[in-house]
Amino acid sequence: MSTATEPTAPPSDNTPEATPDGDTTAEGPGAPEAAPRYSLRRDGSFSAVLAGLIAVIVSYSGPLVVVLAAARAGHLDQAHTASWVWAVSIGSGLTCLFLSWRTRMPIITAWSTPGVALLMTNLGDYPYAQAIGAFLISAVAIAAIGYSGLFGRLMRIVPTGVINAMLAGILFSFGVSIFTELKVSPAIVLSAFLAFFVMKRISVRWAVPVALLAGVGAALVTTRLDFALGSGSVLVHPVLTMPHFSVAALIGIAIPLAVVTLASQNAPGTAVLEGAGYKPDDRLLIGSTGAMSVLLAPFGSHAVNLAAITAAICTGPEAHPDPRRRYIAGMSCGFWYLLIGSCGGVLVILFAGLPTALIAVVAGVALLGALQGSLTTALGEAGTRDAAVVTFLCTASGMSLFGIGSAFWGLVLGLLTHALLNTRFPRGDRKA
Protein backbone atom coordinates (compact mmCIF):
# COMPACT_ATOMS: atom_id res chain seq x y z
CA MET A 1 0.00 0.00 0.00
CA SER A 2 1.16 3.47 -0.68
CA THR A 3 1.13 4.61 2.91
CA ALA A 4 3.60 1.90 3.74
CA THR A 5 6.04 2.60 0.97
CA GLU A 6 6.11 6.34 0.36
CA PRO A 7 7.59 8.63 2.99
CA THR A 8 6.15 12.11 2.76
CA ALA A 9 9.23 13.94 3.91
CA PRO A 10 10.15 17.15 2.06
CA PRO A 11 12.02 16.61 -1.21
CA SER A 12 15.73 17.04 -1.28
CA ASP A 13 17.28 20.31 -2.39
CA ASN A 14 19.50 18.27 -4.70
CA THR A 15 16.91 17.83 -7.44
CA PRO A 16 18.95 15.80 -9.96
CA GLU A 17 19.62 13.12 -7.33
CA ALA A 18 16.28 13.26 -5.54
CA THR A 19 14.12 12.81 -8.63
CA PRO A 20 15.17 9.27 -9.62
CA ASP A 21 15.52 8.09 -6.02
CA GLY A 22 12.49 9.42 -4.30
CA ASP A 23 9.86 10.30 -6.90
CA THR A 24 9.48 6.88 -8.49
CA THR A 25 8.13 4.35 -6.04
CA ALA A 26 7.19 0.73 -6.47
CA GLU A 27 3.55 1.71 -6.84
CA GLY A 28 3.86 5.16 -8.39
CA PRO A 29 1.94 5.83 -11.59
CA GLY A 30 3.96 5.90 -14.76
CA ALA A 31 7.08 4.50 -13.13
CA PRO A 32 9.37 2.60 -15.52
CA GLU A 33 9.11 -1.11 -14.89
CA ALA A 34 12.71 -2.03 -15.70
CA ALA A 35 14.47 0.71 -13.73
CA PRO A 36 14.93 0.07 -9.98
CA ARG A 37 13.27 2.65 -7.76
CA TYR A 38 15.95 2.49 -5.13
CA SER A 39 19.57 1.47 -5.16
CA LEU A 40 21.62 0.65 -2.10
CA ARG A 41 24.76 1.74 -3.93
CA ARG A 42 23.27 5.07 -4.94
CA ASP A 43 21.39 5.79 -1.72
CA GLY A 44 24.09 4.57 0.67
CA SER A 45 26.12 7.07 2.65
CA PHE A 46 28.68 6.98 5.44
CA SER A 47 26.49 9.20 7.65
CA ALA A 48 23.55 6.80 7.41
CA VAL A 49 25.68 3.74 8.17
CA LEU A 50 27.23 5.57 11.13
CA ALA A 51 23.81 6.61 12.44
CA GLY A 52 22.73 2.96 12.44
CA LEU A 53 25.88 1.95 14.31
CA ILE A 54 25.38 4.68 16.92
CA ALA A 55 21.79 3.56 17.47
CA VAL A 56 22.97 0.00 18.12
CA ILE A 57 25.74 1.15 20.48
CA VAL A 58 23.20 3.15 22.48
CA SER A 59 20.89 0.12 22.63
CA TYR A 60 23.58 -2.23 23.89
CA SER A 61 25.11 0.18 26.40
CA GLY A 62 21.85 1.03 28.17
CA PRO A 63 18.84 -1.25 27.53
CA LEU A 64 20.99 -4.39 27.40
CA VAL A 65 22.06 -3.71 30.97
CA VAL A 66 18.39 -3.77 31.95
CA VAL A 67 17.97 -7.13 30.21
CA LEU A 68 20.88 -8.60 32.16
CA ALA A 69 19.53 -7.16 35.40
CA ALA A 70 16.18 -8.83 34.70
CA ALA A 71 17.96 -12.10 33.91
CA ARG A 72 19.71 -11.92 37.27
CA ALA A 73 16.43 -11.22 39.02
CA GLY A 74 14.89 -14.23 37.25
CA HIS A 75 17.85 -16.46 38.23
CA LEU A 76 18.66 -17.39 34.62
CA ASP A 77 21.91 -19.14 33.83
CA GLN A 78 24.42 -17.87 31.29
CA ALA A 79 23.09 -20.02 28.44
CA HIS A 80 19.49 -18.82 28.78
CA THR A 81 20.64 -15.22 29.26
CA ALA A 82 22.76 -15.38 26.09
CA SER A 83 19.82 -16.89 24.22
CA TRP A 84 17.61 -14.01 25.42
CA VAL A 85 20.15 -11.45 24.14
CA TRP A 86 20.49 -13.35 20.87
CA ALA A 87 16.73 -13.55 20.33
CA VAL A 88 16.00 -9.85 20.87
CA SER A 89 19.06 -8.86 18.81
CA ILE A 90 18.23 -11.10 15.86
CA GLY A 91 14.58 -10.07 16.00
CA SER A 92 15.52 -6.39 16.02
CA GLY A 93 18.04 -6.87 13.22
CA LEU A 94 15.71 -8.75 10.90
CA THR A 95 12.81 -6.33 11.40
CA CYS A 96 15.07 -3.29 10.89
CA LEU A 97 16.36 -4.72 7.62
CA PHE A 98 13.03 -5.95 6.26
CA LEU A 99 10.84 -3.01 7.28
CA SER A 100 13.36 -0.35 6.26
CA TRP A 101 13.77 -1.93 2.82
CA ARG A 102 10.03 -2.61 2.46
CA THR A 103 8.88 0.90 3.39
CA ARG A 104 11.97 2.93 2.38
CA MET A 105 11.80 4.58 5.80
CA PRO A 106 14.36 4.39 8.62
CA ILE A 107 12.43 1.84 10.67
CA ILE A 108 14.33 1.21 13.92
CA THR A 109 13.21 -1.61 16.15
CA ALA A 110 14.50 -2.81 19.49
CA TRP A 111 13.48 -4.84 22.49
CA SER A 112 10.94 -3.46 24.93
CA THR A 113 12.91 -1.78 27.71
CA PRO A 114 9.79 -1.03 29.82
CA GLY A 115 8.86 -4.66 29.28
CA VAL A 116 12.23 -5.77 30.66
CA ALA A 117 11.74 -3.42 33.60
CA LEU A 118 8.43 -5.16 34.28
CA LEU A 119 10.14 -8.55 34.14
CA MET A 120 12.80 -7.46 36.60
CA THR A 121 10.08 -7.02 39.21
CA ASN A 122 8.27 -10.33 38.69
CA LEU A 123 10.22 -12.75 36.43
CA GLY A 124 11.49 -14.65 39.47
CA ASP A 125 7.90 -15.27 40.62
CA TYR A 126 7.16 -17.72 37.80
CA PRO A 127 8.86 -20.78 36.34
CA TYR A 128 10.81 -19.76 33.25
CA ALA A 129 8.69 -21.96 30.96
CA GLN A 130 5.57 -20.12 32.14
CA ALA A 131 7.28 -16.80 31.46
CA ILE A 132 8.03 -18.00 27.91
CA GLY A 133 4.37 -18.91 27.53
CA ALA A 134 3.43 -15.41 28.65
CA PHE A 135 5.89 -13.91 26.14
CA LEU A 136 4.23 -15.95 23.40
CA ILE A 137 0.70 -14.89 24.35
CA SER A 138 1.75 -11.25 24.56
CA ALA A 139 3.41 -11.44 21.13
CA VAL A 140 0.35 -13.06 19.53
CA ALA A 141 -1.86 -10.35 21.03
CA ILE A 142 0.41 -7.55 19.77
CA ALA A 143 0.56 -9.05 16.27
CA ALA A 144 -3.21 -9.45 16.16
CA ILE A 145 -3.80 -5.91 17.42
CA GLY A 146 -1.30 -4.56 14.91
CA TYR A 147 -2.52 -6.38 11.81
CA SER A 148 -6.19 -5.78 12.66
CA GLY A 149 -5.83 -2.02 13.02
CA LEU A 150 -7.04 -2.05 16.62
CA PHE A 151 -3.90 -0.32 17.85
CA GLY A 152 -5.12 3.22 17.30
CA ARG A 153 -8.54 2.47 18.77
CA LEU A 154 -7.13 0.91 21.93
CA MET A 155 -4.80 3.84 22.48
CA ARG A 156 -7.84 6.11 22.44
CA ILE A 157 -9.86 3.97 24.86
CA VAL A 158 -7.31 3.52 27.67
CA PRO A 159 -6.39 6.85 29.30
CA THR A 160 -2.83 7.84 28.46
CA GLY A 161 -2.25 9.04 32.01
CA VAL A 162 -3.07 5.62 33.49
CA ILE A 163 -0.78 3.75 31.08
CA ASN A 164 2.10 6.12 31.74
CA ALA A 165 1.51 5.91 35.48
CA MET A 166 1.84 2.13 35.29
CA LEU A 167 5.09 2.54 33.35
CA ALA A 168 6.36 5.07 35.91
CA GLY A 169 5.57 2.64 38.70
CA ILE A 170 7.53 -0.11 36.94
CA LEU A 171 10.52 2.19 36.41
CA PHE A 172 10.44 3.64 39.92
CA SER A 173 12.53 0.89 41.48
CA PHE A 174 15.28 1.43 38.89
CA GLY A 175 15.62 5.08 39.86
CA VAL A 176 15.65 4.22 43.55
CA SER A 177 18.29 1.52 43.04
CA ILE A 178 20.82 4.20 42.03
CA PHE A 179 20.77 5.54 45.55
CA THR A 180 20.38 2.27 47.44
CA GLU A 181 23.65 1.12 45.84
CA LEU A 182 25.37 4.37 46.74
CA LYS A 183 26.13 3.13 50.25
CA VAL A 184 27.63 -0.11 48.93
CA SER A 185 29.83 1.26 46.13
CA PRO A 186 29.96 5.06 46.31
CA ALA A 187 32.88 5.48 43.89
CA ILE A 188 31.25 3.43 41.13
CA VAL A 189 27.79 4.95 41.55
CA LEU A 190 28.96 8.56 41.77
CA SER A 191 31.34 8.19 38.83
CA ALA A 192 28.67 6.82 36.52
CA PHE A 193 25.98 9.17 37.86
CA LEU A 194 28.03 12.34 37.44
CA ALA A 195 29.43 11.27 34.07
CA PHE A 196 25.90 10.72 32.80
CA PHE A 197 24.72 14.24 33.58
CA VAL A 198 27.93 15.94 32.49
CA MET A 199 27.78 14.16 29.14
CA LYS A 200 24.05 14.81 28.83
CA ARG A 201 24.82 18.54 28.62
CA ILE A 202 27.01 17.82 25.61
CA SER A 203 25.24 14.96 23.83
CA VAL A 204 22.17 13.11 25.12
CA ARG A 205 22.71 10.09 22.90
CA TRP A 206 26.20 9.42 24.35
CA ALA A 207 25.29 10.01 27.99
CA VAL A 208 24.60 6.35 28.83
CA PRO A 209 27.70 4.92 27.06
CA VAL A 210 29.90 7.48 28.84
CA ALA A 211 28.28 6.63 32.19
CA LEU A 212 29.04 2.95 31.55
CA LEU A 213 32.67 3.70 30.71
CA ALA A 214 33.07 5.92 33.77
CA GLY A 215 31.59 3.23 36.00
CA VAL A 216 33.87 0.58 34.52
CA GLY A 217 36.86 2.84 35.14
CA ALA A 218 35.86 3.32 38.76
CA ALA A 219 35.30 -0.42 39.14
CA LEU A 220 38.77 -1.17 37.76
CA VAL A 221 40.27 1.09 40.41
CA THR A 222 38.18 0.01 43.39
CA THR A 223 37.33 -3.65 42.71
CA ARG A 224 38.53 -6.67 40.77
CA LEU A 225 36.62 -7.41 37.58
CA ASP A 226 36.34 -11.05 36.58
CA PHE A 227 35.09 -11.39 33.02
CA ALA A 228 35.94 -15.10 32.59
CA LEU A 229 36.50 -14.66 28.87
CA GLY A 230 37.56 -18.26 28.38
CA SER A 231 34.41 -19.74 29.92
CA GLY A 232 32.02 -19.44 26.99
CA SER A 233 31.61 -19.49 23.23
CA VAL A 234 31.76 -16.37 21.09
CA LEU A 235 28.78 -17.40 19.00
CA VAL A 236 25.49 -17.96 20.78
CA HIS A 237 23.80 -21.35 20.82
CA PRO A 238 20.09 -20.46 21.17
CA VAL A 239 18.23 -22.38 23.87
CA LEU A 240 14.72 -23.49 22.94
CA THR A 241 12.32 -23.50 25.89
CA MET A 242 8.94 -25.14 25.42
CA PRO A 243 6.27 -22.74 26.68
CA HIS A 244 3.96 -23.61 29.53
CA PHE A 245 0.80 -21.63 30.07
CA SER A 246 -0.74 -20.52 33.34
CA VAL A 247 -3.43 -18.03 34.29
CA ALA A 248 -1.11 -16.35 36.81
CA ALA A 249 1.62 -15.72 34.21
CA LEU A 250 -0.99 -14.64 31.67
CA ILE A 251 -2.32 -11.96 34.00
CA GLY A 252 0.92 -11.10 35.74
CA ILE A 253 3.25 -10.98 32.71
CA ALA A 254 1.47 -11.24 29.35
CA ILE A 255 -1.17 -8.54 29.77
CA PRO A 256 1.08 -5.87 31.35
CA LEU A 257 3.86 -6.71 28.87
CA ALA A 258 1.55 -6.24 25.90
CA VAL A 259 0.17 -2.98 27.30
CA VAL A 260 3.54 -1.36 28.04
CA THR A 261 4.99 -2.53 24.72
CA LEU A 262 2.12 -1.11 22.70
CA ALA A 263 1.72 2.11 24.66
CA SER A 264 5.28 2.89 25.76
CA GLN A 265 7.24 1.65 22.74
CA ASN A 266 5.11 1.32 19.63
CA ALA A 267 3.09 4.49 20.18
CA PRO A 268 6.09 6.83 20.63
CA GLY A 269 8.00 4.92 17.94
CA THR A 270 5.23 5.71 15.47
CA ALA A 271 5.18 9.31 16.68
CA VAL A 272 8.92 9.70 16.00
CA LEU A 273 8.43 8.61 12.38
CA GLU A 274 5.47 10.95 11.93
CA GLY A 275 7.43 13.80 13.46
CA ALA A 276 10.17 13.25 10.89
CA GLY A 277 7.66 13.65 8.07
CA TYR A 278 6.88 10.02 7.27
CA LYS A 279 3.50 8.29 7.13
CA PRO A 280 4.11 4.87 8.70
CA ASP A 281 1.64 2.05 8.24
CA ASP A 282 1.08 0.99 11.85
CA ARG A 283 -0.56 -2.25 10.75
CA LEU A 284 2.54 -3.38 8.90
CA LEU A 285 5.06 -2.16 11.48
CA ILE A 286 3.37 -3.34 14.69
CA GLY A 287 2.02 -6.51 13.12
CA SER A 288 5.45 -7.47 11.76
CA THR A 289 7.30 -6.82 15.01
CA GLY A 290 4.64 -8.80 16.86
CA ALA A 291 4.99 -11.70 14.43
CA MET A 292 8.78 -11.67 14.88
CA SER A 293 8.25 -11.75 18.65
CA VAL A 294 6.06 -14.84 18.24
CA LEU A 295 8.79 -16.67 16.33
CA LEU A 296 11.54 -15.83 18.82
CA ALA A 297 9.61 -16.04 22.10
CA PRO A 298 10.60 -19.72 22.70
CA PHE A 299 14.25 -18.59 22.60
CA GLY A 300 13.71 -15.89 25.25
CA SER A 301 12.57 -12.83 23.30
CA HIS A 302 10.04 -10.99 25.43
CA ALA A 303 9.10 -8.39 22.79
CA VAL A 304 10.48 -6.74 19.65
CA ASN A 305 8.92 -3.38 18.91
CA LEU A 306 9.39 0.04 17.36
CA ALA A 307 12.13 2.09 18.99
CA ALA A 308 11.74 5.74 19.95
CA ILE A 309 14.98 7.15 21.35
CA THR A 310 17.31 5.31 18.97
CA ALA A 311 14.87 5.93 16.13
CA ALA A 312 15.39 9.66 16.55
CA ILE A 313 19.09 9.12 15.77
CA CYS A 314 18.29 7.61 12.37
CA THR A 315 15.30 9.72 11.31
CA GLY A 316 16.97 13.13 11.57
CA PRO A 317 19.18 15.05 9.14
CA GLU A 318 22.29 13.67 10.86
CA ALA A 319 21.58 10.36 9.12
CA HIS A 320 21.23 12.01 5.69
CA PRO A 321 20.06 15.42 4.47
CA ASP A 322 17.64 13.70 2.07
CA PRO A 323 14.78 12.06 4.05
CA ARG A 324 14.26 9.52 1.27
CA ARG A 325 17.74 8.10 1.76
CA ARG A 326 17.58 7.65 5.51
CA TYR A 327 16.20 4.14 5.15
CA ILE A 328 19.84 3.12 4.78
CA ALA A 329 20.31 4.03 8.46
CA GLY A 330 17.56 1.56 9.37
CA MET A 331 19.17 -1.18 7.31
CA SER A 332 22.57 -0.35 8.82
CA CYS A 333 21.05 -0.67 12.29
CA GLY A 334 19.69 -4.09 11.36
CA PHE A 335 23.07 -5.25 10.05
CA TRP A 336 24.88 -4.26 13.26
CA TYR A 337 22.18 -5.88 15.39
CA LEU A 338 22.66 -9.16 13.53
CA LEU A 339 26.45 -9.00 13.70
CA ILE A 340 26.74 -8.09 17.38
CA GLY A 341 23.76 -10.17 18.47
CA SER A 342 25.30 -13.31 16.97
CA CYS A 343 28.19 -12.79 19.37
CA GLY A 344 25.86 -12.26 22.30
CA GLY A 345 27.76 -14.81 24.38
CA VAL A 346 30.68 -12.40 24.66
CA LEU A 347 28.33 -9.57 25.63
CA VAL A 348 26.82 -11.65 28.41
CA ILE A 349 30.25 -12.68 29.72
CA LEU A 350 31.50 -9.08 29.68
CA PHE A 351 28.46 -7.63 31.38
CA ALA A 352 28.24 -10.53 33.86
CA GLY A 353 31.68 -9.50 35.17
CA LEU A 354 30.47 -6.01 36.07
CA PRO A 355 29.64 -5.23 39.71
CA THR A 356 25.98 -5.23 40.73
CA ALA A 357 26.22 -1.57 41.70
CA LEU A 358 27.41 -0.61 38.22
CA ILE A 359 24.60 -2.56 36.56
CA ALA A 360 22.10 -0.84 38.86
CA VAL A 361 23.33 2.71 38.28
CA VAL A 362 23.66 2.34 34.49
CA ALA A 363 20.22 0.77 34.23
CA GLY A 364 18.87 3.53 36.45
CA VAL A 365 20.28 6.45 34.48
CA ALA A 366 19.34 4.76 31.19
CA LEU A 367 15.71 4.76 32.31
CA LEU A 368 15.62 8.22 33.90
CA GLY A 369 14.35 9.81 30.71
CA ALA A 370 11.56 7.27 30.39
CA LEU A 371 10.64 7.71 34.05
CA GLN A 372 10.57 11.48 33.73
CA GLY A 373 8.48 11.37 30.56
CA SER A 374 5.98 8.89 31.96
CA LEU A 375 5.53 10.85 35.18
CA THR A 376 5.04 14.11 33.28
CA THR A 377 2.43 12.56 31.01
CA ALA A 378 0.72 10.67 33.84
CA LEU A 379 0.12 13.82 35.88
CA GLY A 380 -0.33 16.19 32.95
CA GLU A 381 -4.10 15.84 32.58
CA ALA A 382 -6.31 16.89 35.47
CA GLY A 383 -9.10 14.51 34.44
CA THR A 384 -6.97 11.39 34.90
CA ARG A 385 -4.62 12.60 37.64
CA ASP A 386 -6.31 10.75 40.53
CA ALA A 387 -6.43 7.50 38.58
CA ALA A 388 -2.79 7.98 37.56
CA VAL A 389 -1.67 8.44 41.17
CA VAL A 390 -3.50 5.27 42.23
CA THR A 391 -1.93 3.34 39.35
CA PHE A 392 1.55 4.64 40.12
CA LEU A 393 1.41 3.89 43.86
CA CYS A 394 0.00 0.40 43.39
CA THR A 395 2.50 -0.52 40.67
CA ALA A 396 5.49 0.95 42.51
CA SER A 397 4.54 -0.92 45.70
CA GLY A 398 5.60 -4.24 44.20
CA MET A 399 2.66 -5.97 45.88
CA SER A 400 1.38 -9.33 44.71
CA LEU A 401 -2.18 -10.55 45.06
CA PHE A 402 -3.36 -14.05 44.11
CA GLY A 403 0.05 -14.61 42.54
CA ILE A 404 -0.41 -11.65 40.17
CA GLY A 405 2.08 -8.77 40.14
CA SER A 406 1.52 -5.13 40.96
CA ALA A 407 1.61 -3.84 37.36
CA PHE A 408 -1.65 -5.59 36.52
CA TRP A 409 -3.36 -4.48 39.73
CA GLY A 410 -2.14 -0.94 39.24
CA LEU A 411 -3.71 -0.89 35.78
CA VAL A 412 -6.98 -2.42 37.03
CA LEU A 413 -7.32 -0.10 40.03
CA GLY A 414 -6.35 2.92 37.95
CA LEU A 415 -9.00 2.16 35.34
CA LEU A 416 -11.55 1.50 38.09
CA THR A 417 -10.73 4.85 39.73
CA HIS A 418 -11.01 6.61 36.38
CA ALA A 419 -14.39 5.00 35.72
CA LEU A 420 -15.75 5.90 39.16
CA LEU A 421 -14.68 9.54 38.82
CA ASN A 422 -15.69 10.09 35.20
CA THR A 423 -18.68 7.86 34.47
CA ARG A 424 -21.97 9.73 34.48
CA PHE A 425 -24.59 7.78 36.37
CA PRO A 426 -28.31 8.37 35.67
CA ARG A 427 -30.09 10.23 38.41
CA GLY A 428 -32.88 8.38 40.15
CA ASP A 429 -35.08 11.43 40.68
CA ARG A 430 -35.46 12.21 36.99
CA LYS A 431 -39.12 12.15 35.88
CA ALA A 432 -40.34 10.86 32.58
N, C-alpha and C positions, 0 to 999 in steps of 0.2 A: 504494500500500500504506500501511497505517496507520503503520508505523514511519517512513515518509518524510514524512508530512504532519502528525504530531501531536507537538509537543514536549512533554516530560513535566516541564517546569519547574513549580515550585510555583505555585498560583493566586495571582492578585493579591489584595491586601488590599481593593482597591476592587471589591467584589462586583458592584454594578450595572453597572459598565463591563466587568468581566472576563467576565461570564456570556455576553453575546451575542458577544463577540469571540473568546474562547478555547474555550468549551465546545461550540460547534457547528462541526464540521469537515466538510470535503467528503465524508467517508465515515462520519460519525458516525450512529448509529442515531437515527431519529426527527427528524432535522434537517429544518427546513422547506425545501422545494425552491426556493421563489421568493426567499427572503431570502438575500442574500450573507453568507457566513461571515466574510469579512474585508473591510474597507474602508480603502483608503489614506488617505482623508480622516479617518476616525475614528481609525485606528491611528497616523497620522503624528504626529511630535513633533519639536520643534527639537533636543532632545538626541540623538535617534537620527540625524537628518540630520547633525548636527555630528560624531557619533562616526564615521560613514562618511567624512566629509571628513578627519578626523584620521588615520584608517587609511590613506587614499590619500596624504596628505602624508608620513607616515612611510615608505610604500613608495617614493615617488619621491625622498626625500632620502637614503635609505640604499641599498636594493637596486638602484635604478636606476644608482647610481654603479658598482656591481659589473658591471652589464651593459655600461656604456660602457668600463670597464677591460678586459673580455673582448673587446669589439669592437676596441679598440686592439691587444690582443695578437694578435687574428686578422687584423689589417691590413684591416679593413673600411672602405669609404669612407662618406661622410656619408649617402648615399642608402640604403645597405643597413643602416646603423646605425639610421637613423630608421625604416625599415621594421620592424626588429627591435623597437624600442620600441613602435611602433604595434601590432604583432601581439600582443605579450604584454599590452598595455594593453586592447585591444579584447577579447581572449580573456577576460581577468580581468573586465572590465566586463559582458560578456554572461553569463558564468556566475554572477557575483554576482546579477545581476538575475533570471535565470531560476530558479536554484536557491533563492534566498531566497523568491521568490514561490511557487514550486512546493511547498516544504516548510514555509513559514511559520517558518523559522528564520533567524538571521543568518548565512548562509553567506558567508564571506569567502574569496575566491580571490586568487591572485597568481601571479607567475612564480617558478620554482624558483631561489632564491638559491644553495643548494649546487650546483645544476646549472650555474649561471653560473660559480661558482668553479671547478668542474671544467673548463669550457670555457676559462677563462682560462689554464689550464696546458697545454692541448693543442689549442685551436682552430686555432692557426697551423700545426699539423703536417699538416693535411689541406686539400685544396681545398674551398672554401666549398660547392660543390654536393654534395660527399660528406658534409659536416657536415649539410646540409639533409636528405639521405637518412637519416642517422643519427637526426636529430630525428624524422623521420616514423616510422621503425621503433620508436623508443622510445615515441612517442605511441600507436601501434597496440598495442604490448605492454601499456602502462598501461591503455588502454581495455578490452582483452580481459581483463586480470587484474581490473579493477574490475567489469565487468559479469558476469563469471563467478563472482564470489565467492571467487576464489583469494587475494585480498589478505590476509585474516586468516590463512589457512593458511601462506602464504609467510613472513609476519612471524614465525610460530612456528617455522619450519624453520631459517631463517638466524639465527645468534646475534646478538642485539642489540649485544653488545660489538664484534663484528667490523664490523658496518655503521657503527656510530658511530666506530670507529677509522678506517675509510676516509674518512668525512666529516671527521674531525679532521685527517687527513693532507692532504686537499684544502685545508682552510682555513688550514693552518699557514703557508703562504707569505704569506697576507694579513696575519696578525699580525706576521710578521717584517718585511714591507715598511714597516710604520710606522717601524721603527727604522733600516732601511737608508736611508730618505729623510730621516732626521733630520740627517744630515751635509750634505745638499744644501740643504735649506730648513728650518733649525731653527725660525724664527719661525712659519712656517705649520704645521708638524707639532706643535710644542708648544702653539700656540694651540688648535688643534682637539682635540688629545689631552686637555689640561687642561679645556677647556670641556665635553667629553663626560663626564668623571667628576664634575665639579662639578654639572652638570645632572642626572646620574644619581641623585645624592643627593636631588634635589628631585622629579624626574619621569622615570622610565625611558623613557617613550614619546617624550619630547621631547629626549632626550639626543643622538641622531644629528642632527636638524635644527639644534640649537644648535651642535654641533660643526662642521657645514657652514657656518653663518653666521660663526662665529668664524674658521674657516679662510679664508673669502672676505674677511673684514675684514683679516686679516693679509696676504693676497695683494695687496689693494688698496694697502696701505702699502708693501710690500716689492718688488712686481713690477708689471708692466703687464699688465692683462687685456685680451685681444682676443677679443670675443665675435662679431664679424662678423655683426651682426644683419641686415644687408641682403643677406646672401649666400644665403639660402634661403627657402623658402616656409613660411608658418605651418602650413598643412594638409599632412599627410603624403601622399605618393604612394607607396603600397605597391609594393615591388619583388618580382615573382614570380621565384623561382629554381627551375628544374627540378631535382629531386633526382637525384643519381647515387649508386649504391650500391657499397660496397666492403667486403670482409671486415675490413680494418684499421679503418675508421671504425665498423663495426658493433660490433667488440669494444672499440675504444678509446673510443668516445663513447656509442653507443646503450645498451649494457648498463650501464655505470656510471651514466649519466644516469637510466635507468629505476629503478635500485636506489636512488640517493640521493633521487630524487623521491618514490618510494613510501615509503621508510623515514624520510626526514628531513623531509618536508613533509606528505604525506598522513596518515601515522600520528599525528604530534603534532597536526595539524589536526583529526583526528577526536577525539583525546583532549580538546582544548580544548572542543569542543561537548559531549562527554559530561560533562566537569567542570562545565559550566554548567547541567546538568540536562536536556539534550536527548538524544534517541535517533536519531542520524543513520543513514540508510541508506547504508552505504559503497558499495554497488553503484551506486546512483544518482549519488552525489557523485563518486566516483573515475572511474567510467565516463564521466560527462558531461564532466569536465575533460579526460580523456584524448581523448575524441572532439573536443572543441574544439581541443586541441593538434594533432590530425591535420589539421583543416581549415586551421589557420594556420601549420603548419610550413613550407610552401613560401614564406611571407612572412618567415620568420626566427624564429618562435616556437619556442623550445627546449622549453618545458613550461609548461603552466598547471595549477595544483594548489591544494589546500586550503592556506590560510594558517594560521599558528599565532600568531605574535606580534601581528600586526594583528587577527587574529580575536578575541583576548582583549579588544581595545578595544571591540568591538561586541557581545560576548556577555555583558558584565557589567552591573551595575545603572546604570553611568554612561550607558549607551545609553538605557535606560528601566527604571523600577522593575518594570514588568510584563514577565516573560520572553516572553510571547506577542506582544508588540508590538515586540520587538527586531529582527524580520525587516526592519523599515523601515531599520535601520542597514545591513543587507546590501544592500538595494536602493539606498540612498544611495551606498554605496561603489561599486556598479556604475555609477551615473550619473556620478560624478566621474571614474572610470576612463575612461569613454567620452569625456567632455568633454575632459579633459586629454590623453588618449592621441591624440585626433584632431589635436591640436596638437603632436605629438611632435617635429616638425621644430624648433620653437623650443627644446624641452628639450635636444635634441642639440646645437644651436648654443651654448646657454648653458653646458652642461656641457663641451663641447669646448674652450671658452675658459679652463677652469680649469687651473691648473698640475698637472703629473703628481704632484707631492708631495701636493697637496691631495686628489686622487682616491685616492691610495694610503692616506692616513691615514683618510679618511672611510670608505672601503671596509673598512679594517682594523678600526676601532672598531665599525662596523655589524655585523661578523661575530664580534666578541669573545664575545658571549653564546652564539652557536651553537658556537664553538670550545670554550668552557668547558663547555657542556652535553654536547657529544659526548665530550670527554675524560673527564669525570666518569662518564658512562655506560659508556664503553669500558673503563675500569679498575675499575668498580664491582663486577663479579662475578669472584670468584677463579677460577672454572672456565673462563672465556674470556680471562683476563688475558694469558696468553702469546700466544695467537692475535691478540689486539687489538694488542699491542705490535708484532708482526711486520707486521700490516696497516698500522699507523700509520707505521712507519719506511719501509716500501716505498713507500707512497703519497706520503709527504712528500719522498722522495728525488727525485721527478720523473724517475726513470729511464724509459727506453723500450726495449722489447725486441720485435724483429720488427715494428717500426712501431706497437706497441700501448703506450698510456700506462700510467703507474704505478698509476692508480686500479684498473684491472682486475687487474693483477698483485698489488696489495696485497690485493684481495678473494680472489683465487685462493689465494695463499700463506697468508693468514689462515685460510681454510676448511680448507686442507690441514693446517695446524698444529693446528687444533681437532680435526680428524678423527684425526690421529695420537695426540693426547694423550687423547682421550676415547672412542675406539672400543674396545670390548672384543673382543679377538681370542681365538678358541678355543685352549685349551692342547693341545699335541700329546701330552702324557703322560696325558691322561684315558683311562680304560679303560671299555669298554662294560659 
